[in-house]
Amino acid sequence: MPFPALRSPPREDVDERRLGRLVRLLQAMQVEIEREAQLHLSEADCAAFSVQALDNGENLEFISARIDTLTNKVMLNHTRQASLQRQLSFLRRTQAELQRLLPSHRT
């Protein structure tokens, strides 16, 4: 007679919980990365508005310095943006694979 205290939960339940935790973690990471990517896009938008202000004849010295600063930031963040896109791609591929593994998603 098996001991009830020693029985383990069905393997599918364990897999579902374990992989479900991983899915939630990956989703949270995806949200973080997407937020960071949006911040970098906002800097590019700000640079574009500064160029437009310069074209409209606003304070040349101030706008010119601001454009230089923003241009440097945009150039530095270009590499970061590419890294974030690679990370998002990896997370999406991993999430798709996890969906195939989750017992509740099997057909």
Beta strands, then each sheet from edge to edge (+ up, - down):
end
